[in-house]
Amino acid sequence: MNNHKKFLILGFSPGLGVFLNAIAKNLRQRGANAKLIGEVAMSKKVPAGLEIEPAVLAKVIEYENKFYNPENNPTFRKQIENYATRCLYHLQKIFKQNNFTDLLVWNGRPIFCQAGIYWAKQYNIKIWYMENGALPNTLQLDETGVNAASSIAEKDRDFFIRHGLSYSINSSSLIPLPHSSKLTHPFEMFMRYINRFGWYWSITRIFWRNFLPDQRGKSLRKNLPPDKIQLPEKFVFVPLQVQDDTQILLYSPLVKNMKEFVGICIEATKQVDPSLKIVVKEHPQDFGRSSYKELQQKYPSIIWLKKYPINDILKKASAVITINSGVGIEALTFNKPVITLGQAFYNVEGLVRNAKDLQELPQLIKDAVTEPVDTFFIDKYLGYLQKHHYIQGGWKKFSQETLDQIIKRLLS
């Protein structure tokens, strides 16, 4: 029994809440204590005149500050700070009223989670971070962070050679539980914005700049016909990422947006071989939110895809250039050379080529399309990810085995 373990779990969407609630329930069944708190608990008022240290506020709102870019609107920035203040105040009360031993957060970057992480560190409480894994149908669960901030990012080639196992294609035989996490309803999503920023800013800023484009994107993903294009014999694949994802806002010091990324890849490839084709694929989550028509007109020779099976592209690609996308890992499963331009957890020497400076990119492309990859190392690395680091399953469709693996790690 693990009665000494007491978990605080922070959930910030109804869909994700189904999954997190299942974790809490299974923790209790194993003898631990678990409390799941949703973002709505932060809607209560705080004492008048309450002030938070500026350095603490700046840390807690770091991601949202880059996401919403409120610097040109002090009133909106103040609204973000007010929401962060509410989270810090109410979560401190919750921490003080409970003798938690562990905190579990999803991703960890939103204000709600950052406030919880701040107090967990102040009270010396162990923190667990969860996210989707880079391999299909997998989850990350790490004590350091997710993606480039995860503990695996610190490992070198020797570690994976010593501890890695062979990677197994389609090894998962998990049977999803008969519930499936529901996707967040648009109304529920909009009410989350209102809880954070109030009616005025939710309607005048969030609705038009974030909420409405997201809903339009969902419709486009559903109704967009497949691309009917013949891929060239030899090409460099450039998969785009979500413009305002944490991977770009926090872990991409060289490239600030996708338009800049495409231009950089095209110009560098031209220097290596003007005849080498480039295939660009938009990220589905950016449909309706970002337009690349100007780039398509500027570079008419590139092949632009929206809806095309990613595996079919990777099978034929000569090389893959990404900032730090999980597509880089998918490319490795096909033993393809990968170049990264940002901070990726898989930036391991001998596994991928990481550009420390954009001036290096042409040479890296030349090496990638002419030199063989280390298939032995790739196999060991992917095997470690699959069988040691990741948990099999996803938050939308998870199995009892998924939950068992999570609970075993949390209670270890």
N, C-alpha and C positions, 0 to 999 in steps of 0.2 A: 504494500500500500504506500501511497505517496501523499499522505495527508498534510505534510509540511509544505507542499507545493501549492502556491496560490497565484493564479494567473489573472491578469487584466488583459482582455482582448479588445482592441479598438476596431470597429467596423464603420465604414463611411458610405456604404450604399446598400439598399435592400437586397440586391442580387448577391453580392458578396457576403451579406449577412447570413444567408442560408448556409453557406459553406462554413463560416466562422462559428455559427451556432452549433453546427455538427461537431466541430472540434471541441468546443466548450462542453458539450454533452458527453463526448467520449472521454474527456479529461476527468469529468466527475465520475464516470463509470469506473475509471481506473483509481479512484480514491483521492484525486486532487480536487482543489477548489478552483472554479473558473467563473469570471464575471465578464460578460460581453456588454460593451457600452457603445451605443450609436452616436452619430454626430448630432442628432437632435437634442441630446442632453446638454449641448453647449449653447442652446438658445436662451437660457435663463439670464437675467440681468446680473450685473456685478455691482458691488458697492460704488457709490459715486466717488469720484476722485482717485480711484485705484490707478496706480501707475506701475508699469513694468519697465525694468531696466532696458534702455535702447539696444544694448548689445544682445540681450536675450530675444527681444522682439525681432531684430534683424536676422538672427539665426533661424527663428521659427518660421518667418515668412519668406525665407530665401527663395524657395522654389516658386511660390505663388507670385512673388515680386517679379520674377523673370517671366512667368507664365502670362500674367496680366499686364505687365509693364506699365504700372500706374504712375511713373515718375512725372509725367506731364499733367497729372491730375492729383494734386495733393488731397483733395476731398475723398477721392476713391481710395487712395493709399491709406488715409485715415480709417476708412471703413474696413480695410483689410487688417489694419493694426487692431481695431476694436474687436474684430472676430478672434484674432490671435489672443488678445487679452482675455476674452471670455473663456477660450479653451484652456489657457494657462491657469486661470483662477479656478474654474470648476474641476479640472483634472487634479490640481493640487489638493483640493478638498477631498476628492475621491481617494487619492494616494494616502492622505493623512488618516482617513477613516478606515482604511483596509491595510493589512500587513502583507502586501503583495511580495512575492518572490520573483515573479517573471512578468514581462510585458511582451505581448505578441502584436505586431502591426503588419499591415499589408503595405508593401513598398516603403513606407516610412517618410515620404517627402511632403504630403499634404500637411497643412497647418495643424489639423486635428492630431495627426500622428506625431508631428514634430514637437508639439506641446507635451504629449505623453512621454516621448523619448527624453525631452529635457528633464522632466521630473524624475523619470526612472534613473537617469544618470546621477541626479542630485541625491537620490535615496539609495544608490548602489544596488539597483534592481537589474537583474539580467534581462537583456533585450533580445527578442527573436524577430527577424525580418522575413517576410514571405513575398513571393512574386511568382509570376509564370516563369517556367524554365525555357531555355533556348532550344531544347530538343522537343519534338512533338509530344503533347500530352504529359508534360512534366511540371513540377513545381520546385521552386527554390525555398529552402528554409535554412537560414544562416544567422549566426550570432554577431556578425560584423556589419552586414548590409546586403544589398542586392546588386547584381550586375557588376560594374567596375568597383563598387565598394565592398564586394563580398570577400570572404576569406580565401576563396580559390584564386583570386586575382594575384595573391602574394606568392603562389607556388611556382616553381621553376620546372624545367624539363626533367631533371633528375627525379624530382618527386613523382611525376606522373609515370615515368618509366618504371620506378620501383613499385608504385601502388596501383597502377592502372590495370584494368582487365580488358579483354577484347570487347569491342562494341557489337551489339546484336541488333540487327535491323528488324523492326516490327516485333520486338520481344514482348511487348505488353499484352497481357491476357486479362486485364482488369475488367470486372463486371460492374458497371455503374449502378449505384443505388437507385431505386425507383422513385426519384424525386426531381433531380436536376435543379440546379440553382436557377432561379428566374432572372431574366435580364431586367435591369432597372427600367420601370415605366417612365416615359418622358415627363409626365406630371410630377412623379417622385423626384426625378432629376432636377426639375426646375425649382421645386420646393427646397431642395438642398441649397441651391444658390440663394434663395430668399433667406434661408436660415443664416447663411454666411454674411450676406451683404445688404439685406433689406430689400424692400420692394423697388425703390427708386433705381438703385444701381443694377438690380437683377433685370429690370425691364429695359432701361436706357442703354446699358453697356453689355451685360452678359447675354441677354436674349438675342441681340442682333449679331454680336461678334463671336459667340461661342455656342449657345444652345441651338439656335436656328440652323447654322451650318452643320452642326452634328446631326440633327434630324434629317436634313437634306441628304447628307452623306449616307445615312442608313438606307434611304430610299434608292439612291444611286447604286449602292452595293447589291441591293436585292434585284434591281431591274436591268443592270448593265449587261449587255450581251458579251459573250466571250470574244477576245481578240482573234481574228483569223489572219495570222501572219506566219510566214515561213521564216524561221530563224536562220541566220547565216551560218556557214560552216565554222567560222572563227570569229569570236566576239568577246568583249569585256562586258560583264554584267554589272550594272550600277543600280542596286535596289534602294529606293528612297525610304526614309523613315518619317515618323510623325513629327511635324515641325516643332511642336511645343512639348514633346515628350522629355522626361527627365534626362534621357540618354543624350539629347541634343543640348538642352539648356544648361546642364551641369557637367557633362563629360565630353564636350566637343570644343576644346580651346582653339583649334585651327579653323574650323568651319562653322559658321553661325546659322546657316539655313540651307535648305535643299536646292534652291536655285544656284547658290554659290557653289555647292557641292557638285552639281552636274557640270557647271562650267569648268571647274577645276579638273574634273576627270576627263572631260573632252579635250581640253588643251594639252594635258599631260600625255594622253594617248596619241594625239597627233604627232607629238615630238618623237614618240617611239616608232610608230608605223601609221602613216596617214590612211592606209587601206584597212586598218583594223577597225571593225565595226563596234559600235557601242549600243547596248540594249539597256534601256531605262524602264523600270517598273514603278509606278506610283504605289504608295502605301494605301491599302483600302480605308484605313481610319482617317485619311486626309481627303477622301472624296468629299466634294462640296465645301471644303475649307480652304483649299489652295489651288490656284490655277497656274498651269505651266505653258499656256498658249504662246507667250512671248518667247520662251526658250525653244519651243518646237519650231517656231518661225525662224529663230536665229540660227538653229542647228538642224536644218531639214534632213541631214543624212542619218541622224540617230533614229533608232527604232524605239518607239514609245509604246509601252504596254500598260493597260489598266487591269484587265482580267485575263490572266494566262496562268496555267498551272506552274507554280514556282519550281517544282521538281523537274519539270520538262526543260525549264530554262537552265537550271543548275547542271543537269546532265550534259548539256551541250556547251556550256560556257568555257572559255579558255582561261578566264580568271574572274575574280569577283572583287570589286572595290566597295567597301562600306565604311561608314564612320565608326559604328560600334554595334550594328544591328545583330540580332539573333540569326539573321540570314547567313552571317559569316560562319556560324556553327553548322547550319544546315548545309552550306557549301562544303565544309570539311567532311560531312558524311558521304559526299560524292568524290572525296579526295581531290578537291579543286584548290588551286592556289588562292589565298585570300590576302588582301591588302586592307589595313584599317587606317583611318585618318583621325581617329579619336581614342579616348580611353575606353578600352574594352577589357572585360575580365579575361578574355582568351588571348590577350597580347603576350603570348609566351614565345620567346625566341626559338626558332626552329619550327613553330607551328604555323604562325602567320607572319606577314611582313607589316610592321607598324611604322608609319611615317612620322618621325619626330618633327619634321619640317616639310612643308609642301614642295620645296625644291627637290626633295628626294623622290617624289612620286614617279617621274618618268623612268628613273633607273629601277625602281621597285616594280613597275609594270613590265619593263623589259626582262627583269629576272624572273618574274612570275610566269611569263608566257614561254620562257625558254628553258627553265630549270625544273627538274622533277621535284615533287613534294615528298616529304618523309612520311610515307604511308604507315610505317611501323609506329611512329610517334603519334600520328593522328588517331590510329586505332586505340592506343593506350590512353590517350587523353579523353576521347569520346567515351571509352569504356569506364573511365573514372567518373566522368560526369553522370553517365547513365546509371551506374550501379553503386556509386558511393555518395556523390554530392546531391543529385536530384532525387525527388520523390515521384513515383509514377502516379499520374492522375492529374486532373485540373480542377479549378474551383467551380466551373460550370457543371461538369459531369465527373463526379468523384465516386470512388468505390470504398467499401469498408477497408480494403487493403490500403488504400490511400490514407485513410484516417489512422489506421494502425501504424503505418510508417511515421506519420506526423507525431502521434502521441508517443511512440517509442523514442523519437529523437528529443521531444520536449521534456520527457521525464528521465532522460539519461543523465 
